Amino acid sequence: MTEIAEHVLLIAESWIGTPYRHQASLKGVGCDCLGLVRGIWRELYGYEPERPPPYAPDWAERSGEDRLMDAALRHFGSPLSPAEALPGDLLLFRWRPQLAAKHAGILSAERQFIHAYEQAAVIASPLVPSWRRRIAAVFRFPEK
């Protein structure tokens, strides 16, 4: 495992228990899945590459754009296949193949990921088949 991946996992684990709050990104106070990724990025690199505009809970269904995927491509580079995923990688999920990616998490073990779960908190969840088949892309955090 790379030094970056180890650092990503340590940071992600430190967010566990942070309450779910739509559009937030503050460890221990609240975050959504994007806020978790933004917080990890800030702690890794010391800055946020871009600030997302306000978004409604149904933004992915209404916009017709794949904003989460587009942002990941801008800041992480080319995606990897799900078969290449390693702990510390960013996972993006689609609820249906024709819809935009709408959820994000960090792979923490072969069959587990950390994510901000709506109506709960940042948790570690099993990467069961129902989650695994929804993986839209895998991204590796860039080296510093």
C-alpha positions in Angstrom: 0.0 0.0 0.0 1.3 3.4 -0.9 2.0 6.2 1.6 -0.9 8.3 0.1 -3.3 5.3 0.4 -2.3 4.7 4.1 -2.9 8.4 4.8 -6.3 8.4 3.0 -7.4 5.5 5.2 -6.2 7.1 8.4 -8.1 10.3 7.5 -11.2 8.5 6.4 -11.3 6.4 9.6 -11.0 9.6 11.6 -14.3 10.8 10.1 -16.2 7.8 11.2 -19.1 8.9 13.4 -19.4 12.3 11.8 -23.1 12.9 11.4 -24.7 13.1 8.0 -25.4 16.7 6.9 -26.2 17.5 3.3 -23.5 19.8 1.7 -21.4 19.9 4.9 -17.7 19.0 5.1 -16.6 19.4 8.7 -15.1 16.4 10.6 -17.1 15.6 13.8 -19.8 18.2 12.9 -21.3 16.9 9.6 -20.8 15.9 6.0 -22.3 14.2 3.1 -20.4 11.8 0.8 -18.9 14.6 -1.2 -18.0 16.5 2.0 -16.1 13.4 3.2 -14.0 13.3 0.1 -13.5 17.1 0.2 -12.3 16.8 3.9 -9.9 14.0 3.0 -8.5 16.0 0.1 -8.0 19.1 2.3 -6.2 17.1 5.0 -4.0 15.4 2.4 -3.1 18.4 0.3 -3.8 21.4 2.4 -6.4 23.0 0.1 -9.6 22.3 -1.7 -9.3 22.1 -5.5 -12.7 23.6 -6.1 -15.7 24.5 -4.1 -18.9 22.8 -5.3 -21.9 25.1 -5.9 -25.0 24.5 -3.7 -26.8 21.3 -4.7 -30.1 19.8 -4.0 -30.4 16.2 -2.8 -31.8 15.3 -6.2 -29.2 17.2 -8.3 -28.0 14.1 -10.2 -31.5 13.2 -11.4 -32.4 16.8 -12.4 -29.3 18.2 -13.9 -28.6 15.7 -16.7 -24.9 16.2 -16.0 -22.4 13.8 -14.4 -20.9 16.5 -12.2 -19.4 14.1 -9.6 -17.7 12.0 -12.3 -16.5 15.2 -14.2 -15.0 16.6 -11.0 -13.2 13.3 -10.2 -11.8 13.2 -13.7 -10.5 16.8 -13.3 -8.8 16.2 -10.0 -7.9 12.5 -9.9 -7.2 11.8 -13.6 -8.2 8.7 -15.4 -10.4 6.1 -13.7 -9.3 2.6 -12.9 -11.4 -0.5 -13.4 -13.2 -1.8 -10.3 -10.9 -4.9 -10.5 -7.9 -2.6 -9.9 -9.4 -1.0 -6.8 -7.1 -0.9 -3.7 -7.7 0.3 -0.1 -7.5 4.1 -0.1 -9.1 4.5 -3.5 -12.1 6.7 -4.2 -15.3 4.8 -5.3 -18.1 6.5 -7.2 -21.5 4.8 -7.4 -24.4 5.1 -9.8 -27.9 3.9 -8.7 -28.7 3.0 -12.3 -26.5 2.7 -15.4 -28.2 5.6 -17.2 -28.0 8.0 -14.2 -25.1 10.2 -13.1 -22.8 9.0 -10.3 -24.3 10.2 -7.1 -22.5 8.6 -4.2 -18.8 8.4 -3.1 -16.8 6.4 -0.6 -13.3 5.2 0.2 -12.4 1.6 -0.2 -11.0 0.5 3.2 -10.5 -3.2 2.7 -11.2 -5.7 -0.1 -14.9 -5.9 0.9 -15.5 -2.7 2.9 -15.7 1.0 2.3 -16.1 4.2 4.3 -18.9 6.6 3.3 -21.3 9.2 4.7 -24.6 7.4 4.9 -27.7 9.5 4.7 -29.9 9.4 7.8 -26.9 8.1 9.8 -23.2 9.1 9.8 -19.9 8.4 8.3 -19.6 4.6 8.6 -17.7 1.6 7.4 -20.0 -0.6 5.4 -19.5 -4.0 3.8 -19.0 -3.8 0.0 -21.7 -6.3 -0.7 -22.8 -7.2 -4.2 -25.6 -4.6 -4.2 -23.0 -1.9 -3.6 -20.3 -3.5 -5.8 -22.5 -3.6 -8.9 -23.2 0.1 -8.6 -19.5 1.1 -8.8 -19.2 3.6 -11.7 -15.5 4.4 -11.4 -12.5 4.0 -9.2 -9.9 6.7 -8.7 -6.6 6.8 -6.9 -5.6 9.9 -4.9 -2.7 11.6 -6.7 0.8 11.7 -5.3 1.7 14.9 -3.6 
